[in-house]
């Protein structure tokens, strides 16, 4: 995907991901909407100070292994946990890019877990590609469906 972006084939749109590993950014993608946040960003729940992942690995922790800030607060990864709301700015950016895309490639998701699965409703284009090992509720709406590994399909591009 970062290669397609570098070649100008993703102009005006980006990548929407539920992954928290930051791999899209590490691969060089510039426009990434991380719906569930990233483990590469961490902050103190007390004072709000931000910490990189490498800093977390090196930080002191309480007896249970929870990393602690210099103020004594708990350092929490900037990820959306069960029951928490998605960040509004990230969600708005994802909706904006999905709604203006002329081609939407959806990969590696069952399209069954909301709210992320509902984002496909904002797509207004006419070329929908689904890549998932198993069938999804949207297969019949897609122009092209691959029931294979996402990695295998992208190796062929």
N, C-alpha and C positions, 0 to 999 in steps of 0.2 A: 504493500500500500504506500509506503514511503517513496518507493521508486515511481509509482504512478503519480504521486503528488509532485515529485521533483520534475517529472516530464510535463507538468502542466495539465494533466488529465483529470484533476480534481479541483479545478479552479472554482473558487467561491463556495466550496463545500469542505467538509472535513470528515473525520472518523468519530463515530459514536461508539463507545465501548463500555461494557459493564465490568471489565477487568480492572483490577487495582494494582497490577504489577508494573505499570509504566512502560511496558515494552514498545508500544507504538511511538512514544516520545523518544525512547532510547534508539529506535530504528531510524529516527530522523523526521518523523511526521511532525508538522508544525501546528496543524489545526486538529486538536484531539479533545473531544468532550468525554471526560471520564465520569460517567454517571454515578459511580459508587466511590469516587475519590481515588487516592493513590497512597500506597504505603511509603512513597518517597517523600511525602510531606507529613510532618507530625507537629503537634502543638501541645503546649501545656494547658491543661484544663483549668488551671488557676489563673495564670498571668497572661496566657495567650502567646508566649514566645514560641517561635517556630524552630523545628529541628529537622535536619536532613536524616535520611535513613542511616547513613554511616555514623552520624553523631549518636543516634539511638543505640546502635550496636555497641558503641564505646561508653555510653552513659552508665551511671550508677543506677541501681534498681533497689526496690524494696525487697524484703525477704521472699516474696512470692514471684519475683522476677519482673515486676512492672517497672518500666523506666521512670525515673524521677527527674524533674526539672531542678535547677539550682535553687528555686524558690520553695521546693518541697512538694510542688503539685505533680500530679500524674501526667505523663506525656502520652497522648492519644494519637494514633494514626489518623490522618485526614481521610477517613473512609466512612461510608454510610453503613451503619450497623442496622440490624433488624429492628424495625419500628421507627427508624429515623427518616426524616424527609430528605428527598434529593435536593441538592442545591438549586435554587430557582434560576440563577444565571447560567448554569451548565445545561439545565433542562431547556431553557429558552433558546440557547445557542444550538442545541441539538435539533429542536423543532424547526428553527429557522433554516438550518442547512438541509434537513430532510425535505422540507416543503419546497425548496428551490432546486433540488437535484433533478437532473433529467434521467439519471440512471441510479438505481439504489441496489447495492449489493449487501445482502444481509447474510452473515455467516456465523456459524458456530453457536446458534441459539435455537431453542425449541419454540420461541415466540409464544410462550405460555406463562411467563412470569411477568407480572405487572409491577410497576408502571412502564418498564422499558418495552415490553411487548406492544404496548399501545402506541408507541411512537410511529410505527409503520403506517398508522392511519393518516399521518400528516403528509405522506408522500403523494405528490400530485403528478409525477412523471408517468411515463408509459413503458418503462423498461425495468422490470423488477427481477432480480436474480437472487435465489435462495440457495444457500449452501449449508447443509446440516446433515449429519449422518442419518438422522431419523426424520420422518415426515413431520411437517408443521401444519398448523391450522390455516396457513396462508399459501400452501403449495398450489392450490387450484387458482390462485390469483396471480401467480408468478409467470413471467415469460420464459424463464429458464430455471430449472430445479436440478440440483446435484445432491444426491444422497450419498455423499462421500465425505472424507476428512477434509476440513478446510485447508490444512497444510498441503495435502496432495493436490488439490485443485490449484492453489496458488503456485506450486512448484511448476505447473504447466504453463503459466502465463509468461 
